[in-house]
Amino acid sequence: MMRRDKDKTREAGKDKKSIEDILKRVIKTLGPEKRLSEEDIIEIWKEAVGEAGASHSRPVSLRKSNMIVNVDGSSWLYELTTKKREILKKLEGRLKGKKLKDIRFRIGEIK
């Protein structure tokens, strides 16, 4: 019985080390150099929609391949929605490995 406990302890130690290694690798890949700053996203957005579009809209969230963008009025909501495919193409490959599948526009603050 004691021998089995020692074997389990050794195995647990091995598992712990491998889990530790995996976590270190994951944390390293998710490190700050892999993340886009808010300023980066806003600059990329500005390049994709132009000065006028950027002055009436602001990306507020980027999660699970979806970007949420606030716009300051219904006319800009309509304008950017009609150009969604074109904007997605311009944003493609610019977001450091994040794959963007959809943009959702909503009326809200653009500070």
N, C-alpha and C positions, 0 to 999 in steps of 0.2 A: 504494500500500500504506500509506503514512504517513497519507494522508487517511482511510482506513477506520479506522485505529487511533484517530485523533482523534475521529471520529464515534462510535466505540464508547465512548470515554472520556466524551464529552459525554452519551451515552445512559445510561451507567452512573451518571454524576453525577445525572441526572434521576431514575433509578430509586432511587438512594440517598436522595435528598431525599423522594421520595414514600413510601418505606418508613419513613424516619425520622418523617415526619408521621403515618403510620398507627400506628406504635409509640407515639408520644406520645399519640395519641387513645385507644388501647387502654389504656395505662397510666393515663391520666386516669380512664377509666371504671371501672378496677379499683382505684382509689385507696382509701385507708383510709375515706373517708366512705361508700363503697358497701358496705363489708364489715361484717358484724355481729360484734360482739365476743362473746366467750364468755358474758359477763354478760347481754348482750342476748338471746342464744339461750336461756339458762337462765330468764330472766324470762318470755319468750314461752312457753316450755314449761310453766312453772308456771301461767300463766294458762290454758293449754289443758287441762291435766290436773288442776288443782286442787292444794291444799296436800298432801293425802294422797298423791296420785299422784306429785307432785314430790319428796316426802320419800323415796320408794322407787325413784326412777328418775333418770337423768341422761343428756341427749343427749351423745354423745361424738364424733360425726362427722356432717358434712353435706356430702356430695359427690354430684355428678351427680344431683340430684333425689332423693337417698335420705338419710334420717336414720337413724343407728344410735343406739339408746338402750340403755344398760345398766340393768338392774333388779336388785334385791337378793334376789329369790326367785321360785320358780316360780308362786306365787299371784299376784304382781304381773305376771309375764310373761303369764299367762293373762288377767288383768283388763284390762291395757292392750291386748293383742292383740284382745280382743273389742270394744274401743272404738276401734280403729284408724281406721275411717272417720270417726267423730265427731271424733277428734283432728285428723285431716288437714283436715277442714273448718274447724276452729277456727284451725289454723295457716295456712290459705290466705290469702295476701296480707299476712301479717305478717312475712315473711322478706325484705324489701327486694328484691323482684324475683326471688328464687329460687323456682322452681317445685318444689314438693315432691310427688313421685309416690308415695313409699312410705316407711314407717317400719319398721325391722327392730328387734325387741326381742331382747335376749340377756341372760343372767345374767352379771353382772360387777360390778366396783367402781363405787360411786356417790359417792365422796368429795366 
